């Protein structure tokens, strides 16, 4: 059977992993504008934090408790970032420059469901096809694969837009929110 000090170490370690993971998630939710969900997460976060810190402060003479707390914090940061990657909240904008403007790049990406704005450009070595693509972050890796499949030499830059107004995506997102709201009203919410 485990000794009491070892159980205490495990509890402190696990509590801090959970606390820091929730903290990371709360910060990301706040930055993404989901403040009510972030506030809900913060209630659990502060409760767990208080328990973990209390266990360490009650036994400050035990250096192993502080070490377990610190290790739990570090692993919590890693776990929190992994959770955020899996959730993939928000959108990304991907700018692509193809050195071959004759490729039917835009059409092929649109066939895959992406909204693409394209234009011809001129680079150091000649004509280029420039594109801007907006996609939910959860489809980011699939988009990169599709781009590389069409043009393995394409130049790609991605970033997260802070605000999105107008255009194809905004209309689609609003329509989806309206559909979801109607489902909730009629009790036909899908999971």
N, C-alpha and C positions, 0 to 999 in steps of 0.2 A: 504494500500500500504506500502511496505517496506521502511524504512527510508534509506537515503543515507549511513550513517555509517554502517548499517547492510549489505547493498549490498556490500560495500567495504570489510567487513569482509568475506563474502561469496566468493567474487572474489579472495581475497588473499588466503583463505583456499583451494579453488578448484585449483587455479593456482599452488600452491605448491604441492598438491597431484599429479597433472599431471607431474610437473617437476621432482619430486623424483621418480615417477614410470618410467619415461623415462630414468632417470639417472641409475636406477637399471638395466633396460633392456639393456642400452648401455654398461654398464660394463660387463654384462653377455655375450652379443654378442661379445665383444672384447675378452674376455677370451676363447670363443668357436671358435675364429679365423674368425669370420664373420665381418671383419673390415669395409667393404664398407657399409654394412647395419648399423653398429654401427655409422659410420660417418654421415650417413643420419639422424639417430635418434638424433644425437648430435646437428644438426642444429635446430631442433624443440625444443630440450631440452634447449639449451642456450637462445633461443628467449623467451620461457616461463619463464625461470629463471630470465631473465633481467626484464621482465614485473612485475613479483611478487616482486622481491627485490626492484624495483623502487617504487612500491606502498607502501611498508613498509617504505623505507627510506624517501619518501616524507612526511610521516605522523608519524615520529618517536615519537612524543609526545603522540601518541595514543597507549597505552600499549596493548589494545585489538587487534590491528593489528599484533603486534609481537606474541601474543598468538595464533592468527589464523594461522600465518606463521609457528610457531613451531608445532602446532597440525596437520596442513597439511603435514608437513615434516614427522612426525611419521606415519600418515596414508598412506602416499605415499610409505614409506618403506614396510609396510605390503602389500599394493596393488601391488607394483612392484614384491615382492617375490611370490605373488599369480599368477601374470601373467607369471612369469618364470616357475612356477610349471605346468601351463597349456600348455605352449609352449614345455616344456620338451626337450630342445635341447641336442643333443649329445647322448652318449652311456653310459651304465653302465656295469661293470663286476661284476658278482655275483659268489662267491665261495660258494659251498654247500657241506656239509659233512653229509652223511646219515649213521646212525648206523646200517642199514640193507643193506649190499652189495648185497643181493639176489633180491632186488626190481629191476624191469626193469625200473629204473629211467631214464636213458639216452634215451632209446628208446621212452618212453612216452613223454619226453620233446621234442625230435626231431619230433615226430608226431604232436606236437603243433606248430612246425615251428622254434624252437630255435636251435641255433648252440651250441652244447655241446661237451666239451672235458672231458673225465672221466678217472679215474685211481683208482686202489685199494690202500688203505692206511691202516696203522695200528695205532690205537689210544690207549689210556690208557686202555680201556675196550675191545679191540679186533679189528677185521676187520671192515673197513669202506669203503664206496664208496665216493670218492672225485670228484667233478665236477667243471668246470669253464664254465660259460655261459656269452656270450656277447649279449646284446640286446639294441635296442634304448630305451632311457629313457621313452618315451611315453608308452612303454609296461611293465615298471618296476612292477607296482602293479599286473598286470595280471600274470607275471612270479612268483611273490611271492605266489599268490593264487594257481597256478599250482603246485608249489613245496610243499606247505602245504597240498594240496589235495592228493599228492602221498605219502608224509611222513610228518605228522604233527610234528614230533620230529626233523626234519632236522635242522642242524646248518647252518645259512646263514650269510654271510658277503658280503656287496656290496660297491663298490667304483667306481669313475669315472676315466677311463684311460685318460692320457694326450695325448698319441700318440698310433696309431694303424697302424701296418704294416703287410702285408701279410695275409694269411688265408682266410677262408670262407667269413667273413663279408666284408673285404676290397674289394674282388672281386665283391661281390653283390652290394656294395655301388657304386663302379666305374661303373658297368654295368648300374645301375639305373641312374647315372649322365649322362652317354653316351646316354641312351634312352631319358632322358629329354632334352638334348642338341639337339638331332635329331628332337624331336617334335617341339622345338622352331625354328629350321632351316626350317622345312617344313611347319610351320604355323599350325601344328596340336597339339598345346599345350593344355593340359587338365587342368581343374581347380579343 
